[in-house]
Amino acid sequence: MGKSKNITWHQTTVTKADRHKLNGHTSCVLWFTGLSGSGKSTLANAVDFALFQKGVNSYVLDGDNIRHGLNKDLSFGALDRKENIRRIGEVAKLFVDSGQIVSSAFISPFREDRELVRGMFEPDEFIEIYLHCPIQVCEDRDPKGLYRKARKGEIPDFTGISSPYEPPLNPEITIETSKVAIEQSVAFILDYLKDRKILS
């Protein structure tokens, strides 16, 4: 089904700049990417809680949670993975337009897909955070038991085992989650947001 030609973008009365002024901070997407078990959801939620405590308008978009609703019709095949990330990019864009800091926790294994999402935002609104963690550490953690299933061949196209992960070439932030404590990681990200004048 093709895109309808009978739609027009409707400009809102309240602008993103208006929301920034009201909130006392600007908005952006923190795009957490890394292997399963690298700590994306854990760190995204820790950052979100720290922002909440500071009175910052924020929200977490989590890969598993989104696949329970918005993207429950998608598989883990190559085309559906691409569509999964595209949809999340569009949702994150709406959150940023609403003046919030949105933490997006998705493996998003392919550079091309992440760059597609980056292109949806203004230059300073997309902050790619690469959680670098050796696959052996991720497997040892294996919080959902997915690596064990993948090694048995029960999960096809599993990132890091039977499907590739392409690390970011120039992420805004890289955190080695096997070496850096969660509290330090949160503090580093908040300091980055202050340096970028996203937070005061």
N, C-alpha and C positions, 0 to 999 in steps of 0.2 A: 504494500500500500504506500503510495507516494505522499509527500508532504502536501497538505492543503495550501492552496494559493489564496484562500479567503480568510487569512488571519493577519492581524496588524498588531505590532508591539504597542502596548498601552503604557504611557509614561505615568508614573505614580506622582502624587502630590507631595508626599514626604520623600525626600531624597536620601541617599546613603550618607551624604555629608551632614544632613540634618540629624540623622540617627547617631552619627559619630559625635556630634556636638552634645547631644542629649546624654549619651552614654559616658562621655569623658574618655573615650579611647576609640581608636580606629578598628577596622575589622580585617580579618585575613583567614586563610585556611592553613592549618598546620598539617601537612600531608606526610603522615608516618608510613614509611615503606620498609619492608624487610621480610625475611623468611618467617614462616610459621614458627612460633616459639621464640622469636627475637625480642618480644616484649612490647609490641605495638599497642595493643589494647590496654595493657597495664600502665604504660607511660602516658598514653593519651588521656586516660581517666585520671591519673595523678595530676597531670597538668590542668585538666578541666577543674578538678577539685580546688587546686591552688588558685586558679582564676576566680572561681566561685567565691572563695573566701575573701578575695579582694574586691568583690562586688562587680566583677567583669562579666558581661553577657557572653556566655560561651555554651558550646554543645559538642557532644561526641557522636560521630558517625562511625559505627563499628561494622566491619565486614560481615560477621555472622548475623548480627541483628538485622542488617539491611536485607540479607537473603531470606529472612523470615517473612518479610513483607514486600517492600517495593520491588525487589529483584528475585522473588521466589520462583519466577517463571524461567530463570536462567540456569543453565548448566555450568560446568567448569571447562567446557571445550573452548578452543581459542577464540571463536567469534563471540561467544557469550561472555567470556572474560573481558573482552574489549568493550562490549556493551555495558557490562557491569560497572566498569570504571568510568565510562562516559556518563552514565546516569548519575553516579556519585558526584562526578565533577559538576554536573548541572545542579544537583541538590546543594552541594557545598557553595556554589555560586549564589544561590538564593539566600543561604544563611549569611554569607558575607555582605550581600546587598542589604540584609536586614540589620546590619551593624554588629554582628556577632563574630567572635573568634571561634571557628569550627575546627575541631581536631578530627581528622579523617584517618582511621586505622585500617588500612587495606594492604595486603601483600603487594598488589599492583606490580607484578613481576617484570613488565615490559616497559622499557624507556619510552618507546613511541607512544604508548597509552598515557604515561605520566606527562609527557610533553604536550600531548593533546589537551589534557586538563589544564596544564599551566597556561596554555594559550587562551583559556576562557577568562583569565583574570587580568587585572591591571598588573604592571610589572612588580610592584612591591606586595601584592596580596597573596601570592603563592609561595609558601615556605616549605621546601622539601626537606624532610628529616629522615635520614637514612640510619636505621638501626642495624649497625654492623655486628653480626654475631656468627661465629663459626657454626656450620651446620651440625657438627658433632655436639656442640653445646645445646643447640635447638632440639636435637634428637634426644639428648639426655633429659632435657626438661619435658618435652612432649606432653604438655598439659592436657591435650585432648585425645592423646593416643593415636594421632593421625599418622605419624611417621611409622609406627609399628604396622599399621594397616597398609601404608604405601609400600613398605618393604615386602609385604606379603602379596603385593599385587592387587589388593582389594580396592585401592583408590587410584584410578588412572589419572594421568596428567597432574601429578602432585609436584608442586614447585620445590625444586632442590633435589628431587629424586628422579622423577620421570619427565619433568618439564623444567626448563631453565628459569633462573632468576637473573635479571640484568641489573647490577648495581648502578645507582646514579653516578654519572660522571662528574657533575658539579653541584652536589646538594648544598643547600644553604647551611645545613647542620648535619654532622655525622656524630653518632654516639655509639661507642663500643659497649653494648649492654652487658657483655660478659665480664667487663672490668669496672664499669662505673655504676655506683649505687643509684637507686631510683631517685633519692632525694637530691643528689648532685645533678642528675639529668634534668629534673624539674627546674632546679635553680638556674642551670645553664640556659634552658629555653626561655625562662622568664627574663633573664638578663638580656638575651638576644632581642626579645620583644621590646624591652626598654631602650636598648641601643638603637633599634629601628624606629623609635618614637611611636610604636603601636600602643604601648602602655606608657603611662607617665611615671 
